[in-house]
Amino acid sequence: MQDAEREELESQIADLKQRLHKAEMQNLALNTLIDVAEEQGLAIRKKCGAKQ
């Protein structure tokens, strides 16, 4: 593998790691927001086994 290809792949890996971290933090923030809203009495999440 050439140095340029290796550097490009390492750059892509770093970018993907950064995007994954951002997505994980966003997911945590949204789940926390839902938890707080449900503590206040607002049902947001669907219940398992709901009638259709």
All heavy atoms as TSV, in Angstrom:
chain	resi	resn	atom	element	x	y	z
A	1	MET	N	N	0.847	-1.173	0.000
A	1	MET	CA	C	0.000	0.000	0.000
A	1	MET	C	C	0.895	1.239	0.000
A	1	MET	O	O	1.841	1.341	0.754
A	1	MET	CB	C	-0.903	-0.028	1.238
A	1	MET	CG	C	-1.920	1.068	1.249
A	1	MET	SD	S	-3.037	1.064	2.668
A	1	MET	CE	C	-3.782	-0.534	2.571
A	2	GLN	N	N	0.536	2.182	-0.827
A	2	GLN	CA	C	1.325	3.399	-0.923
A	2	GLN	C	C	1.024	4.325	0.251
A	2	GLN	O	O	-0.019	4.242	0.887
A	2	GLN	CB	C	1.019	4.105	-2.230
A	2	GLN	CG	C	1.428	3.308	-3.461
A	2	GLN	CD	C	1.046	4.037	-4.745
A	2	GLN	OE1	O	0.344	5.035	-4.715
A	2	GLN	NE2	N	1.513	3.526	-5.863
A	3	ASP	N	N	1.971	5.207	0.512
A	3	ASP	CA	C	1.835	6.138	1.637
A	3	ASP	C	C	0.602	7.031	1.486
A	3	ASP	O	O	-0.101	7.299	2.458
A	3	ASP	CB	C	3.088	6.992	1.781
A	3	ASP	CG	C	4.272	6.191	2.321
A	3	ASP	OD1	O	4.030	5.133	2.939
A	3	ASP	OD2	O	5.415	6.628	2.135
A	4	ALA	N	N	0.340	7.483	0.269
A	4	ALA	CA	C	-0.805	8.372	0.034
A	4	ALA	C	C	-2.118	7.635	0.321
A	4	ALA	O	O	-3.035	8.201	0.929
A	4	ALA	CB	C	-0.789	8.886	-1.397
A	5	GLU	N	N	-2.204	6.379	-0.120
A	5	GLU	CA	C	-3.414	5.587	0.128
A	5	GLU	C	C	-3.591	5.342	1.619
A	5	GLU	O	O	-4.699	5.425	2.147
A	5	GLU	CB	C	-3.339	4.251	-0.602
A	5	GLU	CG	C	-3.470	4.352	-2.103
A	5	GLU	CD	C	-3.297	3.001	-2.785
A	5	GLU	OE1	O	-2.896	2.025	-2.111
A	5	GLU	OE2	O	-3.557	2.934	-3.993
A	6	ARG	N	N	-2.497	5.043	2.292
A	6	ARG	CA	C	-2.550	4.791	3.732
A	6	ARG	C	C	-3.000	6.036	4.486
A	6	ARG	O	O	-3.837	5.957	5.387
A	6	ARG	CB	C	-1.181	4.324	4.227
A	6	ARG	CG	C	-1.164	3.984	5.697
A	6	ARG	CD	C	0.215	3.473	6.108
A	6	ARG	NE	N	0.238	3.147	7.495
A	6	ARG	CZ	C	-0.044	1.947	8.004
A	6	ARG	NH1	N	-0.370	0.962	7.190
A	6	ARG	NH2	N	-0.003	1.731	9.294
A	7	GLU	N	N	-2.456	7.189	4.125
A	7	GLU	CA	C	-2.845	8.432	4.769
A	7	GLU	C	C	-4.317	8.739	4.524
A	7	GLU	O	O	-5.018	9.205	5.421
A	7	GLU	CB	C	-1.971	9.584	4.274
A	7	GLU	CG	C	-0.553	9.540	4.802
A	7	GLU	CD	C	0.310	10.662	4.264
A	7	GLU	OE1	O	-0.253	11.666	3.764
A	7	GLU	OE2	O	1.537	10.538	4.356
A	8	GLU	N	N	-4.799	8.492	3.309
A	8	GLU	CA	C	-6.209	8.716	2.985
A	8	GLU	C	C	-7.099	7.811	3.821
A	8	GLU	O	O	-8.119	8.256	4.367
A	8	GLU	CB	C	-6.459	8.473	1.493
A	8	GLU	CG	C	-7.908	8.605	1.079
A	8	GLU	CD	C	-8.467	10.010	1.243
A	8	GLU	OE1	O	-7.702	10.977	1.206
A	8	GLU	OE2	O	-9.698	10.133	1.412
A	9	LEU	N	N	-6.738	6.548	3.958
A	9	LEU	CA	C	-7.525	5.616	4.765
A	9	LEU	C	C	-7.506	6.003	6.241
A	9	LEU	O	O	-8.539	5.953	6.913
A	9	LEU	CB	C	-7.010	4.183	4.586
A	9	LEU	CG	C	-7.273	3.548	3.219
A	9	LEU	CD1	C	-6.604	2.175	3.139
A	9	LEU	CD2	C	-8.761	3.432	2.945
A	10	GLU	N	N	-6.367	6.419	6.742
A	10	GLU	CA	C	-6.275	6.857	8.137
A	10	GLU	C	C	-7.121	8.109	8.359
A	10	GLU	O	O	-7.760	8.250	9.401
A	10	GLU	CB	C	-4.821	7.095	8.525
A	10	GLU	CG	C	-4.029	5.811	8.667
A	10	GLU	CD	C	-2.562	6.031	8.958
A	10	GLU	OE1	O	-2.109	7.204	8.953
A	10	GLU	OE2	O	-1.847	5.040	9.192
A	11	SER	N	N	-7.142	8.990	7.378
A	11	SER	CA	C	-7.967	10.191	7.464
A	11	SER	C	C	-9.446	9.824	7.492
A	11	SER	O	O	-10.226	10.391	8.265
A	11	SER	CB	C	-7.670	11.114	6.281
A	11	SER	OG	O	-8.545	12.204	6.273
A	12	GLN	N	N	-9.840	8.877	6.651
A	12	GLN	CA	C	-11.236	8.424	6.621
A	12	GLN	C	C	-11.618	7.766	7.941
A	12	GLN	O	O	-12.722	7.990	8.457
A	12	GLN	CB	C	-11.458	7.451	5.471
A	12	GLN	CG	C	-11.467	8.101	4.105
A	12	GLN	CD	C	-11.646	7.083	2.984
A	12	GLN	OE1	O	-11.677	5.880	3.219
A	12	GLN	NE2	N	-11.753	7.589	1.769
A	13	ILE	N	N	-10.725	6.975	8.496
A	13	ILE	CA	C	-10.991	6.314	9.779
A	13	ILE	C	C	-11.176	7.357	10.875
A	13	ILE	O	O	-12.110	7.267	11.683
A	13	ILE	CB	C	-9.864	5.326	10.133
A	13	ILE	CG1	C	-9.918	4.115	9.207
A	13	ILE	CG2	C	-9.961	4.889	11.593
A	13	ILE	CD1	C	-8.722	3.193	9.310
A	14	ALA	N	N	-10.312	8.360	10.906
A	14	ALA	CA	C	-10.427	9.415	11.913
A	14	ALA	C	C	-11.748	10.166	11.761
A	14	ALA	O	O	-12.422	10.470	12.752
A	14	ALA	CB	C	-9.250	10.375	11.798
A	15	ASP	N	N	-12.140	10.450	10.518
A	15	ASP	CA	C	-13.406	11.140	10.266
A	15	ASP	C	C	-14.588	10.288	10.727
A	15	ASP	O	O	-15.512	10.796	11.364
A	15	ASP	CB	C	-13.527	11.469	8.778
A	15	ASP	CG	C	-14.812	12.200	8.452
A	15	ASP	OD1	O	-15.092	13.228	9.105
A	15	ASP	OD2	O	-15.541	11.753	7.541
A	16	LEU	N	N	-14.549	9.004	10.425
A	16	LEU	CA	C	-15.637	8.116	10.825
A	16	LEU	C	C	-15.722	7.970	12.339
A	16	LEU	O	O	-16.819	7.930	12.903
A	16	LEU	CB	C	-15.476	6.744	10.167
A	16	LEU	CG	C	-15.715	6.709	8.657
A	16	LEU	CD1	C	-15.331	5.345	8.097
A	16	LEU	CD2	C	-17.153	7.043	8.330
A	17	LYS	N	N	-14.578	7.929	13.010
A	17	LYS	CA	C	-14.580	7.865	14.471
A	17	LYS	C	C	-15.206	9.121	15.061
A	17	LYS	O	O	-15.974	9.057	16.015
A	17	LYS	CB	C	-13.152	7.685	15.003
A	17	LYS	CG	C	-12.621	6.290	14.846
A	17	LYS	CD	C	-11.219	6.181	15.431
A	17	LYS	CE	C	-10.664	4.777	15.299
A	17	LYS	NZ	N	-9.309	4.667	15.876
A	18	GLN	N	N	-14.874	10.270	14.479
A	18	GLN	CA	C	-15.430	11.538	14.956
A	18	GLN	C	C	-16.940	11.576	14.733
A	18	GLN	O	O	-17.695	11.998	15.609
A	18	GLN	CB	C	-14.758	12.700	14.237
A	18	GLN	CG	C	-15.214	14.058	14.718
A	18	GLN	CD	C	-14.504	15.188	13.993
A	18	GLN	OE1	O	-13.949	15.007	12.902
A	18	GLN	NE2	N	-14.510	16.363	14.585
A	19	ARG	N	N	-17.397	11.130	13.575
A	19	ARG	CA	C	-18.833	11.096	13.285
A	19	ARG	C	C	-19.568	10.139	14.213
A	19	ARG	O	O	-20.672	10.434	14.672
A	19	ARG	CB	C	-19.081	10.691	11.836
A	19	ARG	CG	C	-18.705	11.741	10.827
A	19	ARG	CD	C	-19.019	11.268	9.433
A	19	ARG	NE	N	-18.576	12.205	8.440
A	19	ARG	CZ	C	-19.034	12.231	7.203
A	19	ARG	NH1	N	-19.941	11.354	6.824
A	19	ARG	NH2	N	-18.595	13.118	6.347
A	20	LEU	N	N	-18.965	8.984	14.482
A	20	LEU	CA	C	-19.566	8.015	15.392
A	20	LEU	C	C	-19.698	8.610	16.788
A	20	LEU	O	O	-20.748	8.478	17.431
A	20	LEU	CB	C	-18.733	6.728	15.436
A	20	LEU	CG	C	-19.200	5.656	16.418
A	20	LEU	CD1	C	-20.615	5.201	16.096
A	20	LEU	CD2	C	-18.232	4.492	16.413
A	21	HIS	N	N	-18.666	9.263	17.252
A	21	HIS	CA	C	-18.703	9.885	18.579
A	21	HIS	C	C	-19.813	10.935	18.644
A	21	HIS	O	O	-20.572	10.992	19.614
A	21	HIS	CB	C	-17.352	10.514	18.912
A	21	HIS	CG	C	-17.315	11.177	20.242
A	21	HIS	ND1	N	-17.331	10.470	21.428
A	21	HIS	CD2	C	-17.286	12.486	20.586
A	21	HIS	CE1	C	-17.314	11.314	22.433
A	21	HIS	NE2	N	-17.286	12.555	21.950
A	22	LYS	N	N	-19.915	11.759	17.605
A	22	LYS	CA	C	-20.957	12.781	17.572
A	22	LYS	C	C	-22.342	12.145	17.585
A	22	LYS	O	O	-23.234	12.608	18.307
A	22	LYS	CB	C	-20.786	13.654	16.331
A	22	LYS	CG	C	-21.791	14.775	16.245
A	22	LYS	CD	C	-21.560	15.640	15.016
A	22	LYS	CE	C	-22.631	16.726	14.938
A	22	LYS	NZ	N	-22.475	17.549	13.743
A	23	ALA	N	N	-22.538	11.077	16.806
A	23	ALA	CA	C	-23.833	10.397	16.764
A	23	ALA	C	C	-24.165	9.767	18.115
A	23	ALA	O	O	-25.323	9.800	18.553
A	23	ALA	CB	C	-23.835	9.340	15.669
A	24	GLU	N	N	-23.170	9.199	18.780
A	24	GLU	CA	C	-23.399	8.609	20.098
A	24	GLU	C	C	-23.790	9.676	21.108
A	24	GLU	O	O	-24.681	9.457	21.934
A	24	GLU	CB	C	-22.150	7.854	20.568
A	24	GLU	CG	C	-21.912	6.562	19.831
A	24	GLU	CD	C	-20.595	5.902	20.189
A	24	GLU	OE1	O	-19.663	6.596	20.674
A	24	GLU	OE2	O	-20.477	4.689	19.975
A	25	MET	N	N	-23.139	10.840	21.055
A	25	MET	CA	C	-23.469	11.924	21.979
A	25	MET	C	C	-24.866	12.471	21.702
A	25	MET	O	O	-25.625	12.780	22.627
A	25	MET	CB	C	-22.441	13.063	21.875
A	25	MET	CG	C	-21.058	12.695	22.374
A	25	MET	SD	S	-21.015	12.304	24.134
A	25	MET	CE	C	-20.896	10.540	24.094
A	26	GLN	N	N	-25.230	12.571	20.428
A	26	GLN	CA	C	-26.570	13.037	20.072
A	26	GLN	C	C	-27.619	12.043	20.561
A	26	GLN	O	O	-28.659	12.444	21.098
A	26	GLN	CB	C	-26.676	13.232	18.569
A	26	GLN	CG	C	-28.024	13.784	18.131
A	26	GLN	CD	C	-28.115	14.008	16.638
A	26	GLN	OE1	O	-27.354	13.437	15.863
A	26	GLN	NE2	N	-29.048	14.842	16.227
A	27	ASN	N	N	-27.352	10.759	20.391
A	27	ASN	CA	C	-28.267	9.719	20.851
A	27	ASN	C	C	-28.444	9.803	22.369
A	27	ASN	O	O	-29.566	9.712	22.872
A	27	ASN	CB	C	-27.743	8.346	20.440
A	27	ASN	CG	C	-28.705	7.236	20.735
A	27	ASN	OD1	O	-29.888	7.458	20.954
A	27	ASN	ND2	N	-28.202	6.011	20.748
A	28	LEU	N	N	-27.366	9.965	23.089
A	28	LEU	CA	C	-27.435	10.096	24.544
A	28	LEU	C	C	-28.252	11.319	24.950
A	28	LEU	O	O	-29.101	11.244	25.847
A	28	LEU	CB	C	-26.020	10.184	25.137
A	28	LEU	CG	C	-25.936	10.369	26.649
A	28	LEU	CD1	C	-26.557	9.174	27.372
A	28	LEU	CD2	C	-24.486	10.551	27.067
A	29	ALA	N	N	-28.025	12.433	24.266
A	29	ALA	CA	C	-28.762	13.658	24.585
A	29	ALA	C	C	-30.260	13.482	24.320
A	29	ALA	O	O	-31.094	13.891	25.142
A	29	ALA	CB	C	-28.223	14.830	23.766
A	30	LEU	N	N	-30.608	12.875	23.209
A	30	LEU	CA	C	-32.022	12.674	22.893
A	30	LEU	C	C	-32.686	11.710	23.872
A	30	LEU	O	O	-33.823	11.943	24.303
A	30	LEU	CB	C	-32.177	12.181	21.458
A	30	LEU	CG	C	-31.826	13.206	20.368
A	30	LEU	CD1	C	-31.841	12.551	18.995
A	30	LEU	CD2	C	-32.762	14.395	20.413
A	31	ASN	N	N	-31.994	10.638	24.234
A	31	ASN	CA	C	-32.555	9.701	25.205
A	31	ASN	C	C	-32.732	10.358	26.569
A	31	ASN	O	O	-33.727	10.117	27.265
A	31	ASN	CB	C	-31.696	8.447	25.322
A	31	ASN	CG	C	-31.970	7.461	24.209
A	31	ASN	OD1	O	-33.106	7.294	23.789
A	31	ASN	ND2	N	-30.920	6.809	23.738
A	32	THR	N	N	-31.801	11.217	26.954
A	32	THR	CA	C	-31.929	11.942	28.210
A	32	THR	C	C	-33.123	12.891	28.157
A	32	THR	O	O	-33.897	12.981	29.116
A	32	THR	CB	C	-30.639	12.724	28.516
A	32	THR	OG1	O	-29.540	11.806	28.559
A	32	THR	CG2	C	-30.740	13.467	29.835
A	33	LEU	N	N	-33.299	13.568	27.045
A	33	LEU	CA	C	-34.436	14.464	26.865
A	33	LEU	C	C	-35.751	13.701	26.979
A	33	LEU	O	O	-36.690	14.155	27.643
A	33	LEU	CB	C	-34.342	15.159	25.509
A	33	LEU	CG	C	-35.457	16.136	25.150
A	33	LEU	CD1	C	-35.410	17.343	26.068
A	33	LEU	CD2	C	-35.327	16.563	23.710
A	34	ILE	N	N	-35.830	12.529	26.359
A	34	ILE	CA	C	-37.031	11.705	26.441
A	34	ILE	C	C	-37.267	11.249	27.875
A	34	ILE	O	O	-38.402	11.281	28.367
A	34	ILE	CB	C	-36.934	10.501	25.475
A	34	ILE	CG1	C	-37.018	10.991	24.034
A	34	ILE	CG2	C	-38.033	9.488	25.761
A	34	ILE	CD1	C	-36.700	9.924	22.997
A	35	ASP	N	N	-36.214	10.828	28.567
A	35	ASP	CA	C	-36.352	10.399	29.966
A	35	ASP	C	C	-36.902	11.518	30.835
A	35	ASP	O	O	-37.805	11.294	31.646
A	35	ASP	CB	C	-35.002	9.927	30.517
A	35	ASP	CG	C	-34.533	8.617	29.901
A	35	ASP	OD1	O	-35.368	7.889	29.334
A	35	ASP	OD2	O	-33.317	8.337	30.003
A	36	VAL	N	N	-36.387	12.724	30.654
A	36	VAL	CA	C	-36.848	13.863	31.454
A	36	VAL	C	C	-38.313	14.169	31.122
A	36	VAL	O	O	-39.123	14.409	32.024
A	36	VAL	CB	C	-35.958	15.103	31.219
A	36	VAL	CG1	C	-36.570	16.352	31.825
A	36	VAL	CG2	C	-34.563	14.854	31.775
A	37	ALA	N	N	-38.664	14.140	29.845
A	37	ALA	CA	C	-40.048	14.410	29.451
A	37	ALA	C	C	-40.993	13.365	30.031
A	37	ALA	O	O	-42.095	13.696	30.481
A	37	ALA	CB	C	-40.160	14.441	27.924
A	38	GLU	N	N	-40.583	12.107	30.036
A	38	GLU	CA	C	-41.434	11.053	30.586
A	38	GLU	C	C	-41.563	11.174	32.103
A	38	GLU	O	O	-42.593	10.834	32.655
A	38	GLU	CB	C	-40.928	9.678	30.166
A	38	GLU	CG	C	-41.203	9.409	28.688
A	38	GLU	CD	C	-40.833	8.017	28.240
A	38	GLU	OE1	O	-39.988	7.362	28.888
A	38	GLU	OE2	O	-41.390	7.577	27.219
A	39	GLU	N	N	-40.530	11.670	32.772
A	39	GLU	CA	C	-40.626	11.919	34.216
A	39	GLU	C	C	-41.655	13.003	34.512
A	39	GLU	O	O	-42.266	13.015	35.579
A	39	GLU	CB	C	-39.265	12.330	34.784
A	39	GLU	CG	C	-38.277	11.199	34.889
A	39	GLU	CD	C	-36.906	11.664	35.344
A	39	GLU	OE1	O	-36.739	12.868	35.669
A	39	GLU	OE2	O	-35.984	10.827	35.379
A	40	GLN	N	N	-41.845	13.903	33.565
A	40	GLN	CA	C	-42.816	14.988	33.722
A	40	GLN	C	C	-44.229	14.552	33.303
A	40	GLN	O	O	-45.155	15.360	33.346
A	40	GLN	CB	C	-42.398	16.200	32.888
A	40	GLN	CG	C	-41.055	16.770	33.268
A	40	GLN	CD	C	-41.027	17.306	34.692
A	40	GLN	OE1	O	-41.971	17.922	35.152
A	40	GLN	NE2	N	-39.936	17.037	35.393
A	41	GLY	N	N	-44.385	13.284	32.880
A	41	GLY	CA	C	-45.700	12.752	32.541
A	41	GLY	C	C	-46.035	12.731	31.064
A	41	GLY	O	O	-47.174	12.448	30.689
A	42	LEU	N	N	-45.087	13.008	30.212
A	42	LEU	CA	C	-45.326	13.003	28.773
A	42	LEU	C	C	-44.852	11.671	28.195
A	42	LEU	O	O	-43.656	11.382	28.193
A	42	LEU	CB	C	-44.570	14.159	28.110
A	42	LEU	CG	C	-44.741	14.326	26.616
A	42	LEU	CD1	C	-46.195	14.666	26.290
A	42	LEU	CD2	C	-43.839	15.448	26.118
A	43	ALA	N	N	-45.806	10.833	27.728
A	43	ALA	CA	C	-45.457	9.522	27.170
A	43	ALA	C	C	-44.952	9.707	25.739
A	43	ALA	O	O	-45.677	10.202	24.871
A	43	ALA	CB	C	-46.657	8.601	27.197
A	44	ILE	N	N	-43.732	9.315	25.495
A	44	ILE	CA	C	-43.139	9.485	24.169
A	44	ILE	C	C	-42.829	8.133	23.528
A	44	ILE	O	O	-43.166	7.897	22.374
A	44	ILE	CB	C	-41.853	10.332	24.250
A	44	ILE	CG1	C	-42.209	11.742	24.725
A	44	ILE	CG2	C	-41.153	10.382	22.904
A	44	ILE	CD1	C	-41.029	12.642	24.933
A	45	ARG	N	N	-42.170	7.260	24.274
A	45	ARG	CA	C	-41.774	5.958	23.724
A	45	ARG	C	C	-42.993	5.065	23.557
A	45	ARG	O	O	-43.935	5.104	24.345
A	45	ARG	CB	C	-40.782	5.278	24.654
A	45	ARG	CG	C	-39.429	5.938	24.671
A	45	ARG	CD	C	-38.447	5.091	25.472
A	45	ARG	NE	N	-37.122	5.658	25.442
A	45	ARG	CZ	C	-36.590	6.391	26.418
A	45	ARG	NH1	N	-37.270	6.616	27.508
A	45	ARG	NH2	N	-35.389	6.884	26.305
A	46	LYS	N	N	-42.940	4.232	22.496
A	46	LYS	CA	C	-44.007	3.255	22.307
A	46	LYS	C	C	-43.852	2.143	23.320
A	46	LYS	O	O	-42.742	1.763	23.685
A	46	LYS	CB	C	-43.935	2.650	20.895
A	46	LYS	CG	C	-44.397	3.577	19.810
A	46	LYS	CD	C	-44.463	2.834	18.503
A	46	LYS	CE	C	-45.117	3.678	17.443
A	46	LYS	NZ	N	-45.279	2.947	16.192
A	47	LYS	N	N	-44.959	1.605	23.747
A	47	LYS	CA	C	-44.944	0.497	24.674
A	47	LYS	C	C	-44.800	-0.813	23.887
A	47	LYS	O	O	-45.363	-0.965	22.811
A	47	LYS	CB	C	-46.237	0.453	25.492
A	47	LYS	CG	C	-46.549	1.758	26.200
A	47	LYS	CD	C	-45.496	2.089	27.242
A	47	LYS	CE	C	-45.844	3.362	27.969
A	47	LYS	NZ	N	-44.765	4.225	28.220
A	48	CYS	N	N	-44.051	-1.763	24.442
A	48	CYS	CA	C	-43.883	-3.061	23.805
A	48	CYS	C	C	-45.214	-3.799	23.795
A	48	CYS	O	O	-45.972	-3.765	24.748
A	48	CYS	CB	C	-42.833	-3.897	24.550
A	48	CYS	SG	S	-41.182	-3.222	24.439
A	49	GLY	N	N	-45.495	-4.502	22.710
A	49	GLY	CA	C	-46.702	-5.311	22.638
A	49	GLY	C	C	-47.966	-4.481	22.484
A	49	GLY	O	O	-49.048	-4.924	22.875
A	50	ALA	N	N	-47.847	-3.312	21.921
A	50	ALA	CA	C	-49.027	-2.462	21.747
A	50	ALA	C	C	-50.000	-3.096	20.763
A	50	ALA	O	O	-49.596	-3.765	19.794
A	50	ALA	CB	C	-48.607	-1.088	21.236
A	51	LYS	N	N	-51.289	-2.914	21.012
A	51	LYS	CA	C	-52.317	-3.455	20.130
A	51	LYS	C	C	-52.285	-2.703	18.816
A	51	LYS	O	O	-52.077	-1.505	18.773
A	51	LYS	CB	C	-53.692	-3.324	20.778
A	51	LYS	CG	C	-53.845	-4.161	22.012
A	51	LYS	CD	C	-55.228	-3.989	22.594
A	51	LYS	CE	C	-55.357	-4.788	23.876
A	51	LYS	NZ	N	-56.674	-4.604	24.506
A	52	GLN	N	N	-52.509	-3.462	17.761
A	52	GLN	CA	C	-52.508	-2.846	16.430
A	52	GLN	C	C	-53.896	-2.860	15.854
A	52	GLN	O	O	-54.669	-3.690	16.018
A	52	GLN	CB	C	-51.557	-3.583	15.496
A	52	GLN	CG	C	-50.125	-3.430	15.926
A	52	GLN	CD	C	-49.163	-4.099	14.950
A	52	GLN	OE1	O	-49.561	-4.626	13.918
A	52	GLN	NE2	N	-47.903	-4.071	15.290
